[in-house]
Amino acid sequence: MNSKEKERIKKKLLKEKDEILKKLSEFRNEGKEIEPGIAQDMVDKAESSYTKEFLFELSDTERKLLIQIDNALKKIERDDFGICEMCQKEISIKRLSVVPWTPYCIKCQEKQEKKISQ
């Protein structure tokens, strides 16, 4: 992978990171706005609780993605970006263009998914 491709992917990663941080901030603010003391009856309380749980779960997914993005950015700085963590082969530029934070080539990703589904 040449330096121009790495720079393009780095910009994409930084943009995605910025968007996630904005979303997390919004989720926190929405979670604070939903106070159980405001709910008047059991249905309102259940809905409020569900909404809070949904927002926190969603933000957990975003946090995991943020970690993957940070790891990819560190790899770019170390100059070992684009190398599969399992087989140590180069990850295709096509895959990295779509999922720049991926730690695995497509074959190893499929192996990981099979392990998880078993």
N, C-alpha and C positions, 0 to 999 in steps of 0.2 A: 504494500500500500504506500502510495507516495504521500508527501507532506501536504499537498493540496487536498487530497481526500481526507486525511486526518483532520485538517483544519475545518473542513466542511462538516464532518461528523462531530467535532468538538463543539462547534457553534450550535448544531442541532441538539446535542446533549445539554448544553447550557440553557438553551431556550426551554427545553422540556423541564429541566430542573426549576427554572424560574416559574413556569406555569404550575408545577406541583406545589411549590412553596406558597403561591397565591391561593391555590385551592385549599391547602391545609389551613391557612389563615382564615379563609371563609368558613370552613367546617368548624373550626374552633369557635368562631363568633356565632354561628348558627346553633351550635351545641349549648353555648352559654345562654342564648336567647330562649331556649326551651326549658323553662323552669317547672318542676313538678308542682310547686305550690300554686301555680296559676290554674292548673287543671281543675275543673269543677266537679266532674264525676268520674266514675271508673273507666268509661270509654275514653275520655280525654286523657286520663293518666296512662292508659295502655298505649294510646297513640303517641303520646309524648315520649314514653319510654322506648317504644319501637323506633321512633324517629331518631332519638339520641343514639341508640345502639347502631342503627344504620349509618349514621354520620361517622361514628367512631370506627366502625368496621371499614368503611370506605377510606377513611384517612389512614388506617393501618396498611391497606393495599398500596396507597400512595407512598407511604413511608418506605415500604419494601422496594418500590420502584426507585425511590430517591437514593437508597443505598446502592442499588445496582448502577444507577447513573454515576454516583460518586466513585464507585469502583472503576467504571469505564474511564472516567476522567483521570483517575490516578494512573491507570495503565497507559493512557496517552502520554502523560508526563514522564513515565518510566520508559516509554518507547517499547512496550510489549503489548500494545493494543492490537486486537484482531487475531490473537492466538487463542485457540480453544483450550480451556482449562483442563479438559479430560484427555484429549488425544495429542495436544500440543501442535496441531496442524493449523494452518491459516484459515480463518473464517472468511467466507466469500464476501466481497465488497457489496454484492447485491443484498445479502442478509444483513450486513451491518448498516446499510442504508435504510433498511426498514426497521430493524431492531438494534440500534447502535449500542445498547447496554448489555446485549447478550454475552454471556461468558462461554457459550458453546457453539460449535458448528452445528449444522442441521442434523447430522447423523447422531451426534452425541446428545443433542437436545431430545431427539426421539427416544434414545435409550433411557434418558432421565425420566421422561414422561411415562414410559413403560414401567419403570421401577415404581413410580409413585402410584400408578393405577393398579398395581398388584397387591 
